[in-house]
Amino acid sequence: MPYKTKFVPVNKDKYVGNVDKILCKSLWERKLCKYFDTNDKVVNWCYECLKVPYISPIDNKRHTYFPDFVVQLVDKDNEKKTLVVEVKPEKQTKKPKNPKRKSYKTDVCAFLINEAKWKAANCLCENNHWEFKLLTEKNIFK
C-alpha cells in the first residue's frame, strides 16, 4: 500500500472497537474517518469491523471481505440508519476496457472479485435493513 496512517479519533466514545488500531490505507479513508468522527449525525462507527463472506469468481472458494466502514447515523427524520461503506477509486468500480494493457488480466480479476464482494455486502445489508454505499473520489470530495 502506498499510504498508511494511523487515525486517532477525537470522539473516542463514538468509535466501536479499539481506537488504537485504526490504520487508514488511503487519504480518502482518512478523510472519511475524520468526517465520521466529527459529524453530529453519526452515532457510532467502526473501521474494517464487519466480516462479509463471499465466493470468489476466480477460484470459486469462500473468502472474507471487510468493508471499510460501518456507520450508524441519525437521518433527517431522526431515525437510526446503518451504512456499510466501501471506498474505491472510480476506475476500479468499472470493468477494464483495454485488453492491450499489460495489467488487463489482473485488473479484470480484481474487478470481478470486487463485484462479488459488493454483491455479498449488498445482500447482507438488505437482510439487515442496512444500506451499502460504494464511495469514490466523485462523492467523497463533494
C-alpha positions in Angstrom: 0.0 0.0 0.0 1.4 3.4 -0.9 -0.2 5.2 2.0 -0.9 4.1 5.5 -1.6 6.3 8.5 -2.9 5.8 12.0 -6.1 7.7 12.8 -6.9 8.7 16.3 -10.5 9.8 16.8 -11.3 13.0 18.8 -14.6 11.5 19.9 -13.4 8.1 21.0 -16.7 7.2 22.6 -18.3 7.1 19.1 -15.8 4.6 17.8 -16.8 0.9 18.1 -13.6 -1.1 18.6 -10.0 -0.4 19.6 -9.2 3.2 18.8 -5.5 2.4 18.8 -5.9 0.1 15.7 -7.4 2.4 13.1 -4.9 2.2 10.2 -6.1 4.1 7.1 -4.9 2.7 3.8 -5.6 5.9 1.8 -6.1 9.6 2.2 -9.7 9.0 1.2 -10.3 6.6 4.1 -8.6 9.1 6.5 -10.9 11.9 5.3 -13.9 9.7 6.0 -12.6 8.7 9.4 -12.4 12.4 10.3 -15.9 13.0 8.9 -17.5 10.2 10.8 -15.6 11.1 14.0 -16.7 14.8 13.9 -20.2 14.6 12.3 -23.0 15.1 14.8 -25.4 12.9 12.8 -23.0 9.9 13.3 -24.0 7.9 16.4 -21.1 5.4 16.1 -18.7 4.0 13.5 -16.0 1.4 13.0 -13.3 0.6 10.5 -13.0 -2.8 8.9 -15.0 -4.4 11.6 -17.6 -6.3 9.6 -17.0 -9.8 8.1 -18.8 -10.5 4.8 -18.4 -14.0 3.4 -18.3 -14.2 -0.4 -17.4 -16.7 -3.2 -14.6 -15.6 -5.5 -15.4 -16.0 -9.1 -11.7 -16.6 -9.8 -11.0 -19.6 -7.6 -14.7 -20.5 -6.7 -13.7 -20.6 -3.0 -15.2 -18.9 0.0 -13.3 -15.7 1.3 -14.0 -12.9 3.8 -14.4 -9.3 2.8 -14.0 -6.5 5.3 -15.8 -3.3 4.1 -14.0 -0.1 5.0 -16.6 1.3 7.4 -19.9 0.5 9.2 -21.6 3.7 10.3 -24.7 4.2 12.4 -26.3 7.6 11.9 -29.4 9.6 12.5 -31.2 10.5 9.3 -33.2 13.6 8.5 -36.3 12.0 10.1 -34.3 11.3 13.3 -34.4 7.6 12.5 -31.3 5.4 13.1 -29.8 4.1 9.9 -26.8 1.8 9.3 -24.5 2.2 6.3 -21.8 -0.2 5.2 -19.3 1.9 3.2 -16.5 0.9 0.8 -14.0 3.4 -0.6 -12.6 2.7 -4.1 -11.1 4.8 -7.0 -13.8 5.3 -9.7 -11.7 3.4 -12.2 -11.8 0.3 -10.0 -15.6 0.3 -10.0 -15.8 -0.3 -13.8 -14.8 -3.3 -15.8 -11.5 -2.6 -17.6 -11.8 -1.9 -21.3 -8.3 -2.0 -22.8 -7.2 -5.7 -23.4 -3.9 -4.4 -24.8 -2.7 -3.2 -21.4 -0.2 -5.4 -19.6 -2.3 -5.2 -16.4 -5.6 -6.1 -18.2 -6.0 -9.7 -16.9 -5.0 -8.6 -13.3 -7.4 -5.6 -13.5 -10.3 -7.8 -14.7 -9.7 -10.3 -11.9 -9.6 -7.6 -9.3 -12.8 -6.1 -10.7 -14.6 -9.5 -10.7 -13.6 -10.1 -7.1 -14.7 -6.6 -6.0 -18.0 -7.2 -7.8 -18.5 -10.4 -5.9 -17.6 -8.7 -2.6 -20.1 -5.8 -3.3 -22.9 -8.2 -4.2 -22.4 -10.1 -1.0 -22.3 -6.9 1.0 -25.5 -5.7 -0.7 -27.2 -9.0 0.2 -26.1 -8.8 3.8 -27.3 -5.2 4.0 -30.7 -6.0 2.5 -31.1 -8.8 5.0 -30.4 -6.5 7.9 -32.2 -3.4 6.6 -28.9 -1.6 6.2 -27.5 0.3 3.1 -24.4 -0.4 1.2 -22.5 2.6 -0.2 -19.6 2.5 -2.6 -17.8 5.8 -2.5 -15.3 7.1 -5.0 -13.4 10.4 -5.4 -16.5 11.7 -7.2 -18.6 11.6 -4.0 -16.0 11.8 -1.2 -14.8 15.2 -2.3 -18.2 16.9 -2.6 
